[in-house]
């Protein structure tokens, strides 16, 4: 078959990222997520030898191009906890709370200030009274509750004391992302794409990369939050892959 170089490229694709353990073994990839952009920028340095002769002073006698850093940049559109951890240079941990209820839970109120309750996801109609077993306090008049994070605010002097609370709390099965606790995580990356011009499957792989954020993350942006990550593609820890920092596979139309 004759070689045909007429091949425009317009990719759709799904991105997968996984970690690499301390022994250099690639761990299982996260589920796919979408990115708004994925760019790869190789660089090189030219080393020249120039003539010093009378006839050709300053001319290049020979040159060699040496490989430099290869930068990768991506803009995730999906921001689950696992991707947020990459942006925050942190780690993901389980966040759990069993459902239940408490009776006579002691809380020390502070006038017009929020103090934390021992639980989150507080149920409707919490009841508080002056300890021990004193006068009942009125929600909205004597105290307020922030239900999601679990906080109590005293609105009157009598509520700004040691009080006892009766309330229920829902179960939590979530995740927490720590910030700036994991700055040197080796990851590997695979983009499984389709060239929309001809349907050819194309796979891009980066074998080892440490990602870092490219800008601030505006959690209160007026539009969907899109984050930026970048890093340098590094040689694989696997000796069989060490001759390159990644590959692009054309699988045939």
N, C-alpha and C positions, 0 to 999 in steps of 0.2 A: 504494500500500500504506500502511495506517495505521501511524503511528509507535507502536511497542511498547517501552515502557521497562522492562518486566519482564525483567531480564537479570542474574541472579546471575553472579558471576565466580569460577571456580576453574580455575587455569591449571596445565597441565603445560608444560614448555618446555625447549628446548635453547639454551644460551648460547654465543655466539661473540664473541671479542674480537680486535681487531687493533690495530696501531700506526699512527700518522700520521707521515709523514716531515716534515722541516724545511720543505718547501714547502707543507705542508698537504694532501698527497695521502694518502688512506686506502689503506693497504697491505692485502695479503690477510689474511683472517681465519684465526686458529688453528682447528684442528678443534674441534667442539663439546665442551663438558664440562658436568658437572652442578653445580648450586648448590643449597644447602639453603634459601637465602633470597635474594631480590632486592627491595630496597625503594627507593622514590623519594620524597623528601620536599621538595616545593616550599616556599618561604617567601616572605613578603611583609611590607612595612612600610607602616603606615598613617600618612599625614601629614594632620593636621587643622588647620583654622582655626577658632578659637573666638571667640565674641562677647565684646566688652568693654562692651556697652551696659548701661544701667541695668535694662532690662526682661528681658534674656536673657543676662546675664553667665555665661560658662562653657559655654553651649550650643555644640554643633558647628554652625558655619555651613556648612561644606563639608569634604569629605575626599576623599583620593585614595589608592588602594592602589598602591604601587610594587613591582615584582617584586624579590625578593631571591635569595639563593642557592638552588640546587636540589641537595640532597645525594642521593647514591646509595650504597647499601651492599649488599654481597653476601657470601655465605658459600660459597666453593667446597668441594665434597666430593671432587673429583678434584684431586690435587696433583702433576701431572707437572712436569718441570723448568721448562716455560714459565710455568705458574701460580705455581710456587714463586718464580720471579724477580720476579713482581709483588709477592708478599708480602715478599720480602727486599730490595726496591728495587734489584734487581741485573740482571744480564744472563746469557744462556745462551751457553756456548761448548762446542765439541766436546771430548770427552775420549777420546783414542785411545791404544792401545798395541798394537803388533804382537806376535803370539805368537813365542816363540823360547826359546832357552836360553843360559845364560852359563856360562863355565868360568873358574875362578880369579878370581872377582870379589872384589876386596879390600874388606873391611869392618873397621872398628875397633870392636870390641865394648866395652861398658861394663857392669861387673858389676851385675846385677839392674836394668838399665835397657834400655829399648827404643830402638834406633836404626833409622833408615830404610834400607831396601834401595832400589836404583835402580828397582825394578819393583814392580808390584802383581799380584794374582791369582797368587801363587806356587804352583807345582805340588807334587804330593806328593813326599815323600822327598828333600828338599834335603840336600846334603852339604856340610859345612864342615870345614876342617882348618887347623891353625896354619900361618901363612905363614912362609917359602915352602915348600910341599910338606912340611909337618911332620906331626905326629901327627893322625890323624883325630879329630874331635869327635863325640860321641854326642848325637843329637836327644833331648830330654827329660831328659838328664843334664847335658850341658855347655851346651846352648843350647836356646832355644825360638824358634819362628817364628809370627808372626801373618800368616796366608796372604793374607787379602783385601787389606789395605792395604800389605803388604810391610814387615814389621819383624822385627828380629833382637834377641834378648835373651841376654846371657851369663849363665849360671848358675854358672860356675866361674871361677877366676882365669885359667886357661889360655885360656878362651874370651873373656876380657875383654882382648883384645890385637888385633893385626892378624891377621885370619884371611882365608882364601880360600874362596869358595863356588861350588858347582856346583848350579844349579837351573834349572828350566824356568818359564816364565810364559805365561799364557793371553792371548789377544787381548782388548782392551777397545774397545768401540764405544759409548761412553756420552756423558754431558753433565755439565758443571759449571755451578753457579750461583754467581756472585759476589754478595757482600753489600754493600749500600749503595754501589753504583757507578753507579746510574741512577735518580735520584730525580725527574726531571722528564720522564717519558716521556708524550707525548700518545697516548691510545688512543681507539678508538671501539668501540662495543658494540652487539650485536644479539641480542635474545631472540626466538626463533621459537616461539610458544606455541599451544596449543589450549585453548579454553574447554571444560572437560569437561561443562558443562551442556548445551551445544547444538552442540558441534563446530566453532564458528567459529574460524578461524585469526586470531591476533592477533600483531602484530609490534611490539616495543618497540625503539627506537633511541636511543642516546645518542651525540651526534656528536663530542664531545671531552671527555675526562676524564683527570685524573691520579690514579691510585689510590695509596693508602697503607694500611698495615696498621692494624687497629683495636685489636689486643691482641697479647700474646705468643703465639708458636707453640710449643706443647708437643710437641716431637718424641718424647717418651717417654710420651705420654698413655696411659691405660689403655683408651681407646676410640679409634675411628677419629678421626684428626686432622681437624678442621674449622677452616679459617682464616677470618679476617674482613678484608674490604677495604672502603674507603670513599673517596669523593672528591666534588668539586663538578663538576657538569655545566657545561661552558663552551660559549660560542658556537662554531659551526663556523668553521674557517678558510676554508671555501668560501663566497663571497659569496651564493650562491643559497640557502644554508641558515642564514644568519646571523640570521634573524629569530626563531629559537627555539633552545633547547639540545637538543631531541630531539623525537621524535614517538611516538605510539601509533597503530598502524594497525589498524582493524577491517576484515577482508577480506570479511565476510559469511558467514552460516552456509551 
